[in-house]
Amino acid sequence: MKKILAAFMIIGLVMAAAAQPALAAEEETGALVVKKLFRGIANAATGWMEIFKQTSLVWQEDGPGVGLSWGLAKGVGYAIARSVLGAYEIVTFPVPVPEGYRPIMQPEFVMSDLEQSSYKK
């Protein structure tokens, strides 16, 4: 009886050890799904901020005339793209598209690249 109990304990330990990577992968996937949903909500809600961001960045690089014309047009385009992609990510958040739930647009969020931009100057 002790040998049977010991055999079951060993089998149980082996099965538990084998299941650990699968459980870790499920937890990681769950976190990526939630992150994709959050990213979609954030980008759909804040896409309009691209208008001011792009206008300002182009203004700083090329001057006020170009900033108010090309920067504004670029900002409107980026705002529409970010908002539409945010809505797309909300709808498709449980699906691993693109592979690994990676963001479609860079930077991942509207203002996440401000630390590297010319705003710090």
C-alpha positions as CSV (number, residue, x, y, z in Angstrom):
1,M,0.0,0.0,0.0
2,K,2.8,2.4,0.8
3,K,4.5,1.7,-2.5
4,I,1.2,2.5,-4.4
5,L,0.8,5.7,-2.4
6,A,4.4,6.7,-3.1
7,A,3.9,6.0,-6.8
8,F,0.8,8.2,-6.9
9,M,2.7,11.0,-5.1
10,I,5.6,10.8,-7.6
11,I,3.2,10.8,-10.5
12,G,1.3,13.8,-9.0
13,L,4.5,15.7,-8.5
14,V,5.7,15.0,-12.1
15,M,2.3,16.1,-13.5
16,A,2.3,19.3,-11.4
17,A,5.8,20.1,-12.6
18,A,4.8,19.5,-16.2
19,A,1.8,21.7,-15.9
20,Q,3.7,24.7,-14.6
21,P,4.9,26.1,-18.0
22,A,1.4,25.7,-19.3
23,L,-0.1,27.6,-16.4
24,A,2.6,30.4,-16.7
25,A,1.8,30.7,-20.4
26,E,-1.9,31.0,-19.7
27,E,-1.3,33.7,-17.1
28,E,1.0,35.6,-19.6
29,T,-1.6,35.3,-22.3
30,G,-4.3,36.6,-20.0
31,A,-2.2,39.6,-19.2
32,L,-1.5,40.3,-22.9
33,V,-5.3,40.1,-23.6
34,V,-6.0,42.6,-20.9
35,K,-3.2,44.8,-22.0
36,K,-4.6,44.8,-25.6
37,L,-8.1,45.7,-24.4
38,F,-6.7,48.5,-22.2
39,R,-4.5,49.8,-25.1
40,G,-7.6,49.7,-27.4
41,I,-9.7,51.7,-25.0
42,A,-6.9,54.2,-24.3
43,N,-6.1,54.8,-28.0
44,A,-9.8,55.1,-29.0
45,A,-10.4,57.6,-26.2
46,T,-7.2,59.6,-26.7
47,G,-6.6,59.5,-30.4
48,W,-7.6,63.1,-30.8
49,M,-4.5,64.1,-28.9
50,E,-2.4,63.2,-32.0
51,I,-3.6,66.4,-33.6
52,F,-1.9,68.6,-31.0
53,K,1.1,66.3,-30.6
54,Q,1.9,66.2,-34.3
55,T,1.3,69.9,-34.9
56,S,3.6,70.7,-32.0
57,L,6.3,68.3,-33.1
58,V,6.3,69.5,-36.7
59,W,6.2,73.1,-35.5
60,Q,9.3,72.5,-33.4
61,E,11.2,70.8,-36.2
62,D,10.2,72.9,-39.2
63,G,8.6,76.1,-37.9
64,P,5.2,77.5,-37.3
65,G,4.0,77.6,-40.9
66,V,4.7,74.0,-41.6
67,G,3.5,73.0,-38.1
68,L,0.1,74.7,-38.7
69,S,-0.3,73.2,-42.2
70,W,1.5,69.8,-42.5
71,G,1.6,69.2,-38.8
72,L,-2.1,69.7,-38.4
73,A,-2.9,67.5,-41.4
74,K,-0.5,64.8,-40.1
75,G,-2.1,65.1,-36.7
76,V,-5.6,64.6,-38.1
77,G,-4.5,61.5,-40.0
78,Y,-2.7,60.0,-37.0
79,A,-5.8,60.8,-34.8
80,I,-8.1,59.0,-37.1
81,A,-5.7,56.0,-37.5
82,R,-5.1,55.7,-33.7
83,S,-8.8,56.0,-32.9
84,V,-9.8,53.4,-35.5
85,L,-7.0,51.0,-34.5
86,G,-8.1,51.5,-30.8
87,A,-11.7,50.4,-31.7
88,Y,-10.3,47.5,-33.7
89,E,-8.2,46.4,-30.7
90,I,-11.3,46.6,-28.5
91,V,-13.3,44.4,-30.8
92,T,-10.5,41.9,-31.4
93,F,-8.9,41.9,-27.9
94,P,-9.3,38.1,-27.3
95,V,-7.8,37.2,-30.6
96,P,-3.9,37.1,-30.9
97,V,-3.8,39.4,-33.9
98,P,-1.2,40.6,-34.6
99,E,0.8,37.6,-33.3
100,G,1.5,37.9,-29.6
101,Y,-1.0,40.7,-29.1
102,R,1.6,43.2,-30.2
103,P,0.5,46.9,-30.8
104,I,-0.3,47.8,-34.4
105,M,0.8,51.4,-34.1
106,Q,4.0,52.8,-32.6
107,P,4.2,54.3,-30.1
108,E,1.9,52.0,-28.2
109,F,0.0,55.0,-26.6
110,V,-0.3,58.6,-27.8
111,M,2.0,60.2,-25.3
112,S,4.3,57.2,-24.4
113,D,7.2,58.6,-26.5
114,L,7.3,62.1,-25.0
115,E,10.3,61.3,-22.9
116,Q,12.4,60.7,-26.1
117,S,10.9,63.6,-28.1
118,S,11.9,67.2,-28.5
119,Y,9.4,68.2,-25.7
120,K,12.2,67.5,-23.2
121,K,14.4,70.2,-24.8
